[in-house]
Amino acid sequence: MIKLIKNPTEIKEFGNDGKKIIEFIGKVNTQTEKLSIAKISSPEGWDEAGQTPEFDEYTVVLKGQLRIETKDEVFNVKADQTIVIGKNTWVRYSTPYKGGAEYMAVCLPAFTKDIANRDK
């Protein structure tokens, strides 16, 4: 099978203002359930609620620095670094650093708000 995906879709997200998600493959843009691939831009000072997702997430930082907190550790992931967060792990993402961050996220299975299990 070969399928050209001509355009990504911007996903409206919650958290502080300014986070932008562009989905290339996933539930919204291609109706793919197995995985999602998205590019995320988050400005300096952005943060979101913690979550305990039912998916594995592979995050590659392209620019800037992303802070990722788990119950046990805090990771400062810089450009050209990658972090893998296994499903059912509590995690919180933020960009408290100057210039924010731009990163790619791959989720297996595909990201949805329902299986992200965000804290209230």
N, C-alpha and C positions, 0 to 999 in steps of 0.2 A: 504494500500500500504506500502511496505517495500522496501527500496532501499539502498544498501550499496554503499557509495561513497569511492572508494579505495584510491584516491589521490587528493590533492588540486592542483590548478594551480597557478603559479606565474604570477601576472599581471604587465606588464611594465607600470610604472606610470611616470608622470612628476612632476616637483618641483626640489629642490636641489638634487644632487646625494646622493644616499645612502638609500632612502626609499624603503622598500620591502613590497609588498602586496601579501599575499597568500590567494586566494579565495577558500573556502570550498564549499559554495553554492552560486550560482549567475548566471548571464548571460553567463559568460565564461565557468566555470567549469561544470555546470549542466543544462545550458539553462533554469534556473529558473527566472521568471519575477517577482514573488510576493515579494521576499526578497533576500538579499545577506548577507552572513556571511563571514568575512575575518579577518585574523590576520595581523596586520601591525607592522613593526619595523621601527623606524625612528631614525637616529643618532643625537647626540648632534649637534645643529646648523642648523638642517633641518627646512625648512619652505615651504609653498606653497601659491599660490594665493588664495585670498578669493573666496567664491562661494555662490550662492543662490540656493541650491539644491531643486529639486522637489520630495524629499523623506525625511522621518523622519530618523534620525540617532541616534542609541543607541551605545554609546562608553563606553567600560569597560577597564580601564587601568590596565594592568597586572604587569608591571615593570616600574620604572622611573616616569616621570612627563610630562604631555602633556599640552601645553598652547592652549586655545581655546578662540578666540576673536569674539565677536559679535559687532554690532554697538553701543551697550549700556554698555557692561561689558566685563571683561577679567576673565577667569576661569583658575586656575592652578589645573588640575585634577591629583591626585596622585594615586599610586598603590592601588588597591582595592576600588577605587571610580568609579562612573558611572555618565555620563552626557547624557541627552537626548536633542537633537536639533530638533525642529519641522521644517517640510518642509517650504520652502519659507522664511527662516531666513538666513540673510547674516552671514557667519561664516568663520573664518580663523584658520587653525591648524598649530602649530609649536612645535618644541622641542628645545628650547634654553638652556635647563638645562643639566648639566653634566650627561653623560651616556645615553641621549636620552630617548626613551620610547618604550614600546611594548604594544599593545592594540588590542582588538577585536572590530570590528564595524559590526553592524547589520543595514541594510538599508531596509526600506519599502517604495515603491517597490525597487527592486534590483538596485544597483548602476550601472550607465553607465556614461561615460563622457558627453554624450549629455544632460542628465537631471541634471548633477552636476552644470551646468551653471557657470563655472569658470570665474573669472574676466580676462580681457585681459591684 
